[in-house]
Structures are given as structure tokens and as C-alpha cells.
Amino acid sequence: MAAAVLLGGCSKQAPSASDAPPKSVDLGVVELTANTPSRQDLGGGTVCVITAVPLGPAGIELTVVLEQNGKNGPTAHAAPATPDQPQRLALGNIALQFTPHMK
């Protein structure tokens, strides 16, 4: 009796962007002016735009929009946030950390 051995093909697929571990980015202290977008280059055609809106004497609302290759991507909000205190936000596969400082 003849035995047949079949070997299935093995293919490796590159991990997709959603499977990749989050990229951690620390911007340090980011100088912000009320209601004025601040563009921060993250490299590789990726920019985050941070806007701070005053909520009162000690608080701000932060809106962060990720732009990749000129197109808007994920958005994150932090409210209330405290100036001069570290913030951590997740934007898609980017874990962003920065300390907002109001001018």
C-alpha cells in the first residue's frame, strides 16, 4: 500500500498595523496657547495636533488629533486636565504622553 504525504504550504503574513504593539511617544513639556492648535511631529508622516481650551482658573480641555500622511485619524479628549501635569492618551496604535504648559 502506498502512503501519500501531503505537506501544506506555510505562509507567513506580516503583522498588520492593528497587530503591532503600541508605539510609545513622550513629547515632554508642550507649550500651548489657549484655543490655538499646536502641531507636534511624531515622525514617519505622523503629526499630532493638540488644542487646549480653558475650563476655568485651574483646568483645561485637551483635544488631540492624529494626522497620518495629511489625513485626520484618531482623536482623544481629556477634560478636565490640569496644566503642568503629565497626560497619557491613546490614539490608535500610539500611546502619547506629554505635559501641557499654558503660555
Backbone hydrogen bonds, N-H to C=O, Kabsch-Sander energy under -0.5 kcal/mol:
donor,donor_aa,acceptor,acceptor_aa,energy
6,L,4,A,-0.6
7,L,5,V,-0.5
8,G,6,L,-0.6
11,S,9,G,-0.6
19,D,16,S,-1.1
20,A,16,S,-1.1
23,K,93,N,-3.2
24,S,22,P,-0.5
25,V,23,K,-0.5
25,V,95,A,-2.9
27,L,25,V,-0.6
27,L,97,Q,-3.1
30,V,99,T,-2.6
31,E,29,V,-0.6
32,L,101,H,-3.3
33,T,36,T,-0.5
35,N,52,A,-3.5
36,T,33,T,-2.0
38,S,50,I,-2.4
40,Q,48,C,-2.9
42,L,46,T,-2.9
43,G,46,T,-0.7
46,T,43,G,-1.3
47,V,67,E,-2.8
48,C,40,Q,-2.7
49,V,65,V,-2.8
50,I,38,S,-2.7
50,I,48,C,-0.6
51,T,63,T,-2.5
53,V,61,E,-2.4
55,L,59,G,-2.8
56,G,59,G,-0.9
60,I,81,A,-2.3
61,E,53,V,-2.8
62,L,60,I,-0.5
62,L,78,A,-2.9
63,T,51,T,-2.4
64,V,76,A,-2.9
65,V,49,V,-2.2
66,L,74,P,-2.7
67,E,47,V,-3.7
68,Q,71,K,-2.6
69,N,45,G,-2.8
69,N,67,E,-0.5
71,K,68,Q,-1.5
73,G,66,L,-3.4
76,A,64,V,-2.5
78,A,62,L,-2.2
81,A,60,I,-3.0
84,D,100,P,-4.0
85,Q,82,T,-1.4
87,Q,98,F,-3.1
89,L,96,L,-2.7
91,L,89,L,-0.5
91,L,94,I,-3.1
94,I,91,L,-1.7
95,A,23,K,-3.0
95,A,93,N,-0.5
96,L,89,L,-3.2
96,L,94,I,-0.7
97,Q,25,V,-2.7
98,F,87,Q,-1.9
99,T,28,G,-2.8
101,H,30,V,-2.7
103,K,32,L,-2.8
